[in-house]
């Protein structure tokens, strides 16, 4: 009975190690593999370094990205951090969303010289 009591702390430590380190790492690896398998030409992606680009071609373990019109770079598939939804592909569209067609805004601009009441 004493040997079972002595092994209990080690079993708890192993269980905690598995729950906190091994299981999340496996989940992240599965998600990364799934993302790499979903890469197809035409998708908007963001790399791990924060570069936004469009997938032009998918090779064995590489992907060709177009960072600007006519500028193609080759990256490993593992460098792709995420696939952007179609709405995020036009980064500047939501910046001027509250502007009218003539460039004026309906929102009242606060006067910096006026003190709040």
Short mmCIF file of the C-alpha atoms (twelve columns), coordinates in Angstrom:
data_MODEL
# 
_entry.id   MODEL 
# 
loop_
_atom_site.group_PDB 
_atom_site.id 
_atom_site.type_symbol 
_atom_site.label_atom_id 
_atom_site.label_alt_id 
_atom_site.label_comp_id 
_atom_site.label_asym_id 
_atom_site.label_seq_id 
_atom_site.Cartn_x 
_atom_site.Cartn_y 
_atom_site.Cartn_z 
_atom_site.pdbx_PDB_model_num 
ATOM 1   C CA . UNK A 1   0.000   0.000  0.000   1 
ATOM 2   C CA . UNK A 2   2.907   2.356  0.752   1 
ATOM 3   C CA . UNK A 3   4.348   1.864  -2.733  1 
ATOM 4   C CA . UNK A 4   1.022   2.906  -4.271  1 
ATOM 5   C CA . UNK A 5   1.008   6.050  -2.134  1 
ATOM 6   C CA . UNK A 6   4.570   6.863  -3.205  1 
ATOM 7   C CA . UNK A 7   3.687   6.525  -6.898  1 
ATOM 8   C CA . UNK A 8   0.600   8.739  -6.685  1 
ATOM 9   C CA . UNK A 9   2.494   12.089 -6.797  1 
ATOM 10  C CA . UNK A 10  4.469   10.913 -9.838  1 
ATOM 11  C CA . UNK A 11  1.279   9.841  -11.575 1 
ATOM 12  C CA . UNK A 12  -0.301  13.239 -10.877 1 
ATOM 13  C CA . UNK A 13  2.784   15.034 -12.240 1 
ATOM 14  C CA . UNK A 14  2.749   12.901 -15.403 1 
ATOM 15  C CA . UNK A 15  -0.964  13.547 -15.905 1 
ATOM 16  C CA . UNK A 16  -0.497  17.298 -15.452 1 
ATOM 17  C CA . UNK A 17  2.472   17.255 -17.879 1 
ATOM 18  C CA . UNK A 18  0.362   15.469 -20.469 1 
ATOM 19  C CA . UNK A 19  -2.623  17.808 -20.017 1 
ATOM 20  C CA . UNK A 20  -0.613  21.042 -20.019 1 
ATOM 21  C CA . UNK A 21  2.150   20.353 -22.544 1 
ATOM 22  C CA . UNK A 22  1.784   17.266 -24.738 1 
ATOM 23  C CA . UNK A 23  -1.931  17.459 -25.586 1 
ATOM 24  C CA . UNK A 24  -1.929  21.174 -26.624 1 
ATOM 25  C CA . UNK A 25  1.230   20.641 -28.713 1 
ATOM 26  C CA . UNK A 26  -0.423  17.768 -30.575 1 
ATOM 27  C CA . UNK A 27  -3.517  19.896 -31.190 1 
ATOM 28  C CA . UNK A 28  -1.410  22.767 -32.588 1 
ATOM 29  C CA . UNK A 29  0.521   20.356 -34.824 1 
ATOM 30  C CA . UNK A 30  -2.741  18.885 -36.160 1 
ATOM 31  C CA . UNK A 31  -4.121  22.362 -36.875 1 
ATOM 32  C CA . UNK A 32  -0.909  23.398 -38.664 1 
ATOM 33  C CA . UNK A 33  -1.016  20.261 -40.823 1 
ATOM 34  C CA . UNK A 34  -4.666  20.873 -41.653 1 
ATOM 35  C CA . UNK A 35  -3.915  24.500 -42.600 1 
ATOM 36  C CA . UNK A 36  -1.006  23.432 -44.832 1 
ATOM 37  C CA . UNK A 37  -3.220  20.903 -46.602 1 
ATOM 38  C CA . UNK A 38  -5.902  23.559 -47.245 1 
ATOM 39  C CA . UNK A 39  -3.546  25.888 -49.143 1 
ATOM 40  C CA . UNK A 40  -4.742  26.429 -52.706 1 
ATOM 41  C CA . UNK A 41  -3.969  29.109 -55.294 1 
ATOM 42  C CA . UNK A 42  -5.983  32.296 -54.848 1 
ATOM 43  C CA . UNK A 43  -6.193  32.230 -51.047 1 
ATOM 44  C CA . UNK A 44  -5.143  35.260 -49.028 1 
ATOM 45  C CA . UNK A 45  -2.733  34.243 -46.250 1 
ATOM 46  C CA . UNK A 46  -0.602  35.744 -43.510 1 
ATOM 47  C CA . UNK A 47  2.846   34.318 -42.791 1 
ATOM 48  C CA . UNK A 48  4.350   33.840 -39.346 1 
ATOM 49  C CA . UNK A 49  6.374   37.015 -39.918 1 
ATOM 50  C CA . UNK A 50  3.220   39.042 -40.615 1 
ATOM 51  C CA . UNK A 51  3.467   39.237 -44.408 1 
ATOM 52  C CA . UNK A 52  0.107   39.355 -46.201 1 
ATOM 53  C CA . UNK A 53  0.101   37.660 -49.607 1 
ATOM 54  C CA . UNK A 54  -1.889  35.633 -52.125 1 
ATOM 55  C CA . UNK A 55  -1.079  31.979 -52.807 1 
ATOM 56  C CA . UNK A 56  0.008   31.569 -56.435 1 
ATOM 57  C CA . UNK A 57  1.170   27.941 -56.470 1 
ATOM 58  C CA . UNK A 58  1.501   25.046 -54.029 1 
ATOM 59  C CA . UNK A 59  4.472   22.711 -54.396 1 
ATOM 60  C CA . UNK A 60  5.495   19.680 -52.297 1 
ATOM 61  C CA . UNK A 61  6.623   21.429 -49.119 1 
ATOM 62  C CA . UNK A 62  6.664   24.986 -50.463 1 
ATOM 63  C CA . UNK A 63  4.194   27.632 -51.441 1 
ATOM 64  C CA . UNK A 64  4.680   30.510 -53.887 1 
ATOM 65  C CA . UNK A 65  3.209   33.758 -52.592 1 
ATOM 66  C CA . UNK A 66  2.472   36.969 -54.475 1 
ATOM 67  C CA . UNK A 67  3.227   39.866 -52.139 1 
ATOM 68  C CA . UNK A 68  2.645   42.599 -54.745 1 
ATOM 69  C CA . UNK A 69  1.501   42.461 -58.371 1 
ATOM 70  C CA . UNK A 70  4.192   40.508 -60.214 1 
ATOM 71  C CA . UNK A 71  6.339   39.870 -57.101 1 
ATOM 72  C CA . UNK A 72  6.474   36.144 -56.316 1 
ATOM 73  C CA . UNK A 73  8.355   34.666 -53.357 1 
ATOM 74  C CA . UNK A 74  8.798   31.046 -52.301 1 
ATOM 75  C CA . UNK A 75  8.096   30.039 -48.685 1 
ATOM 76  C CA . UNK A 76  7.830   26.781 -46.778 1 
ATOM 77  C CA . UNK A 77  4.270   25.741 -46.016 1 
ATOM 78  C CA . UNK A 78  5.064   25.927 -42.304 1 
ATOM 79  C CA . UNK A 79  5.658   29.683 -42.670 1 
ATOM 80  C CA . UNK A 80  1.950   30.260 -43.349 1 
ATOM 81  C CA . UNK A 81  0.367   31.236 -40.038 1 
ATOM 82  C CA . UNK A 82  -3.254  31.547 -41.140 1 
ATOM 83  C CA . UNK A 83  -5.623  31.751 -44.047 1 
ATOM 84  C CA . UNK A 84  -7.476  35.055 -44.138 1 
ATOM 85  C CA . UNK A 85  -11.222 35.161 -44.650 1 
ATOM 86  C CA . UNK A 86  -12.380 36.828 -47.854 1 
ATOM 87  C CA . UNK A 87  -13.573 39.919 -45.918 1 
ATOM 88  C CA . UNK A 88  -10.059 40.572 -44.520 1 
ATOM 89  C CA . UNK A 89  -8.392  40.412 -47.930 1 
ATOM 90  C CA . UNK A 90  -9.219  44.071 -48.663 1 
ATOM 91  C CA . UNK A 91  -7.406  45.646 -45.728 1 
ATOM 92  C CA . UNK A 92  -8.251  49.268 -46.523 1 
ATOM 93  C CA . UNK A 93  -12.000 48.841 -47.049 1 
ATOM 94  C CA . UNK A 94  -13.080 49.358 -43.443 1 
ATOM 95  C CA . UNK A 95  -10.818 52.356 -42.810 1 
ATOM 96  C CA . UNK A 96  -13.033 54.841 -44.654 1 
ATOM 97  C CA . UNK A 97  -16.329 53.068 -44.051 1 
ATOM 98  C CA . UNK A 98  -17.861 56.048 -42.223 1 
ATOM 99  C CA . UNK A 99  -16.976 58.505 -45.018 1 
ATOM 100 C CA . UNK A 100 -19.428 59.690 -47.652 1 
ATOM 101 C CA . UNK A 101 -18.679 59.524 -51.374 1 
ATOM 102 C CA . UNK A 102 -17.401 63.121 -51.321 1 
ATOM 103 C CA . UNK A 103 -14.959 62.349 -48.499 1 
ATOM 104 C CA . UNK A 104 -16.948 64.045 -45.744 1 
ATOM 105 C CA . UNK A 105 -17.989 62.250 -42.604 1 
ATOM 106 C CA . UNK A 106 -21.399 62.277 -40.942 1 
ATOM 107 C CA . UNK A 107 -19.778 61.856 -37.533 1 
ATOM 108 C CA . UNK A 108 -19.280 65.047 -35.558 1 
ATOM 109 C CA . UNK A 109 -15.592 65.880 -35.160 1 
ATOM 110 C CA . UNK A 110 -14.752 66.802 -31.570 1 
ATOM 111 C CA . UNK A 111 -13.249 70.246 -30.993 1 
ATOM 112 C CA . UNK A 112 -9.898  69.790 -29.191 1 
ATOM 113 C CA . UNK A 113 -10.144 73.262 -27.640 1 
ATOM 114 C CA . UNK A 114 -13.563 72.629 -26.131 1 
ATOM 115 C CA . UNK A 115 -13.625 71.200 -22.620 1 
ATOM 116 C CA . UNK A 116 -16.054 68.341 -21.882 1 
ATOM 117 C CA . UNK A 117 -19.010 69.262 -19.711 1 
# 
